[in-house]
Each structure stands twice: as C-alpha cells, then as structure tokens.
C-alpha cells in the first residue's frame, strides 16, 4: 500500500520534468517575377514578407534606415523572397 503513493508521486514528478514539445515552421520561397509590390505584416506570432529582399529583412529586423545599410552587389538586394514565419 505504501508503494502506490510513492509510485504516483514519482510519476507526477517525471511528467513535470518532461520537456514541452514545440513546433516552429518557416516557409521561404523565391518570389516569381514580375514584382509589383513588396510588403510585410505581422499578426500575433506570425510574420509575413512578400517579395522582400535580404536587405529589406535586415533593415526591418534591426530597425535601420536604408541609408544605414550600404548597397552590396549580389543577391542581398536583387533576389526577392516570400517568407512566412
């Protein structure tokens, strides 16, 4: 009889000690040409960028102005992506 409460107590502690499972997902796709508009929006815990460049994401993520981030040759400012996170 004494083993049952001890067993219940150990089971309760083992359930509390279990790590919580989490699921995070990000979708990154190249935006098809032609590009008419680029925008971003957030709603709760979801963020969406449409036709954004890596430069756009850096500017928004670090709260910069475009003149603070120099132009760099390559895909940082030329490739456009649709991102949902």
C-alpha positions in Angstrom: 0.0 0.0 0.0 2.8 2.4 0.8 4.3 1.9 -2.7 1.3 3.2 -4.5 1.5 6.9 -3.3 5.3 6.8 -3.8 4.8 5.5 -7.4 2.1 8.1 -8.1 4.4 10.8 -6.7 7.4 9.7 -8.8 5.2 9.5 -11.9 3.9 13.1 -11.3 7.5 14.4 -11.0 8.6 12.6 -14.1 5.7 14.1 -16.1 6.6 17.6 -14.8 10.2 17.1 -15.7 9.4 16.2 -19.4 10.4 18.9 -21.9 7.4 20.5 -23.6 7.2 19.8 -27.3 7.2 22.8 -29.6 6.7 23.2 -33.3 8.1 26.0 -35.3 8.0 26.4 -39.1 9.3 28.8 -41.6 8.4 28.9 -45.3 10.9 30.6 -47.7 10.2 30.7 -51.4 11.6 32.7 -54.3 9.0 35.3 -55.3 8.0 34.9 -59.0 8.7 37.7 -61.5 7.4 40.4 -62.1 7.4 42.1 -58.8 4.7 44.8 -58.4 4.9 45.4 -54.6 6.9 44.4 -51.6 5.3 44.4 -48.1 5.5 42.9 -44.7 2.9 42.3 -42.0 2.8 40.7 -38.5 -0.2 39.3 -36.8 0.3 37.9 -33.3 3.2 35.4 -33.6 3.1 35.2 -37.4 5.2 37.4 -39.7 4.9 37.5 -43.5 7.1 39.2 -46.0 6.1 39.3 -49.7 8.7 40.0 -52.3 11.2 41.0 -49.7 15.0 41.1 -50.2 17.6 40.1 -47.7 18.4 43.8 -47.4 14.7 44.5 -46.6 14.7 41.9 -43.8 18.0 43.3 -42.3 16.6 46.8 -42.3 13.4 45.8 -40.7 14.9 43.3 -38.3 17.4 45.7 -36.9 15.2 48.8 -37.2 17.6 50.5 -39.6 17.1 53.0 -42.3 18.1 52.0 -45.8 20.8 54.6 -46.0 22.4 52.9 -42.9 22.9 49.7 -44.8 25.3 50.1 -47.8 24.4 48.7 -51.2 26.1 45.3 -51.7 26.5 43.6 -55.1 24.9 40.2 -55.3 21.7 38.6 -54.2 21.3 40.6 -50.9 19.2 43.2 -52.8 18.2 41.6 -56.0 16.6 38.3 -55.1 13.0 38.6 -53.8 11.5 36.1 -51.4 8.1 35.3 -49.8 8.7 34.4 -46.2 6.2 33.2 -43.6 7.4 32.6 -40.0 
